[in-house]
Amino acid sequence: MTIDTPALHLCIATGQNLANLIPALQCGAREVWVLQTPDMRARAGFLCDALKARGITVQRIDFADDDVTTLHAQAAGIAERLDGRAVTINLTGGTKLMTLALTDTLAADLSTNDAAKQPHLVYTDTRHHRLDWLRPNPRADVMADVLRINDILLAQGYRRQPASGGAEAAEWQRAAEERKSLTRKLGGEAEKLARFFGPLNALAHRALNEPRGPWQPEQELDFTPGAANAELLRAAQAAGLLRWDEQTQVVFRDRGAAQYLGGGWVEEFAGLKISGMRPADWAPRLRIESTDGRTPNELDAAVVHGNRLLLVECKAAAARDNDVADWIYKASQLARNVGGQMARPLLLSARAIHEPHRQRAKEYGVDVLAAAELATLPDYLRRWMAD
């Protein structure tokens, strides 16, 4: 990790705020000046929110990008404001003309024979996970694992909703821990149980009588389950989630049990496998909203490792073609909005996802694990974390 760079950082607000945030955190910046063009004022505000949350002092500076003459004049003005202070200049954001203004005018004006006050020029290469230093000592530093979920959310203009991660999340994790053996069975045997998921989902939803109907725990199957399906019901009964008469009657313990068996187990399976991989940061059932308080969303799971975000979307019900296409599109858009260019969406489905939809998912940059592939989630996570 770089430790000898100036504590004052200067950067240009950009659509990819993480490229400015990572060097500031990795290099221990104590103050950051953010140059904002008229088009980037909102993005500059998001970056400042993320920096302030880490205890870093920020200053926003208007930086018009009308023409090259204006750019060079502004760069010269910033050199005067610095008044001899050592500075790290991040060249990742902005246009080529803006970058040239910072290197040809600002860095030139700041050049000095005093090695301790030489400007340091850095470029963030997110593709290769490194910081490339152009001056004064050309080198490449491995990018440190500095980002956590809150950093990425704030930098992208989002935040956790106040209740997210509180008592409700703690209760969910407690319940998930109690029935983890059953969850492993459901995920590990998803291919064998695939045809039973439909009737089980339907049974659970009738019990819940969604969206607002009365609770009806006693339900009847249209057939008597056998083999693997019977084993599942016995395991659910041993876990205290339901009673089964070995024929067609099923009595759910409570709404939580019905929600779990109706598809909630996929989220718990994901959480179980994610926690076992020990990523830098992760959260289940994360409720977020944009910083203006609009566009709320719930993320089934969010994982951060190596400064990248993995958004996990979990599905258990059968769906029509239009529904699957909608899942894929929404997962792609949400990952891009919430995590930027380094984010990746993953769709987990208890049911099979057929080839046309897999091709669509590939086009949208969405990874898919469905049915029997659920058991390979740890391998997927291992590859993603190492990438």
Secondary structure as UniProt FT lines:
FT   STRAND          8..12
FT   HELIX           18..26
FT   TURN            27..28
FT   STRAND          31..36
FT   HELIX           38..40
FT   HELIX           41..53
FT   TURN            54..55
FT   STRAND          57..62
FT   HELIX           68..82
FT   TURN            83..84
FT   STRAND          88..90
FT   HELIX           96..100
FT   HELIX           101..107
FT   HELIX           108..110
FT   HELIX           115..117
FT   STRAND          120..125
FT   TURN            126..129
FT   STRAND          130..135
FT   STRAND          139..142
FT   HELIX           149..155
FT   TURN            156..157
FT   STRAND          158..160
FT   TURN            162..165
FT   HELIX           167..178
FT   HELIX           180..188
FT   HELIX           190..208
FT   TURN            209..212
FT   STRAND          218..220
FT   HELIX           227..238
FT   TURN            239..240
FT   STRAND          242..244
FT   STRAND          249..252
FT   HELIX           255..259
FT   HELIX           260..264
FT   HELIX           265..277
FT   STRAND          281..290
FT   TURN            291..292
FT   STRAND          297..305
FT   TURN            306..307
FT   STRAND          308..315
FT   HELIX           321..339
FT   HELIX           340..342
FT   STRAND          344..349
FT   HELIX           355..363
FT   TURN            364..365
FT   STRAND          367..370
FT   HELIX           371..376
FT   HELIX           377..386
//
